[in-house]
Amino acid sequence: MSFTVSFIVYEFIRAVGIDDPVGTISLHGTAGIIGLILVPILNTDASFYGQLIGTRAMVVKSCDSDSDSVYFGVPERKVR
C-alpha cells in the first residue's frame, strides 16, 4: 500500500515541478504519514487524533526553512 501511494505522490511531485531529485518527499514523507495514520487502526490504545497531531507537526517541520516557511498554505506566517 505504501509503495503504491509513494509512487503516485512521486509522479504528482514530478508533474507539479517540485525539485525532489531522489524522491525523498514521496518516499519518506508518504511512508511516514501512512505509518502514523495506520497506528490507531492496528493498535486500539492509540488515538487517531493524536496521530493527526503528529502528522501535522511532521508536515509543518518539513516545510520550515529559513527562506520561506509555509504554514498550511499561509506563507506569511513563520513557524519556528
N, C-alpha and C positions, 0 to 999 in steps of 0.2 A: 504494500500500500504506500509506504513512504517513498519508495523508488519511483512509482508512477506519479505521485504528486510532485516530487522533486523534479522530475523530468519535465512535467507540464510547466512548473514555475520557471525552470531554466529556459525553456523555449519562449515563455512570455517575457522574461527579462531581456533576452536577446532581441525580441521583436520590438520592445519599447526603446531599446538602445542604451540601457544601463550598462556601465562598464564593469563587468564581472568576468575577467578573463579565465579564471579557473573554476568558476561555478560555486564559489563558497557560499554565496547568498542562498542559492537554490538548494544546495545540499545541506549545509549545516543549519541554516535558518529554518527551512521547511521541516527537516527531520526533528529539530529541537522543538518546534511548535507542535508537531504531531505527537511527539513523545509527551510533552506537557499536557496535552488535551486527552491523551489516552489513559493517563494515570487514574483519574476518577472512575473511568469505565472498568479498569482492571482491578482497582483497589477501592472497596466500599468505604474505607475510612477517610479517604481524601475527598476534598470538596472541589467541585467544578469551578466555583467562583475563585477559590484560592489559586487554582491553576491558571485562570484567566488573568489574574493579577500578575502572576509570574511571567506569563506570555507578554503582557503589556510592558512590564519592566524590561524584558529582553529586547523587545522591538524598540522601545524608547532609547535604551542604551546603545543599540546598534546604529541608530540613526543620529546619535550625538557625535558631532565633530566640532573642531574649533572654528571652522569657517561658516558653516550653515547648519544649525540644528533644526530638526523638524520634529514637531510635537503633534502627531496625528493630523497632519495637513495644515497646521498653523505655523508657518515659517518664522513669524516674528517673535515667537516665544522660545527662549533658550532653555534647555534642560541641563542642569548642572548637578 
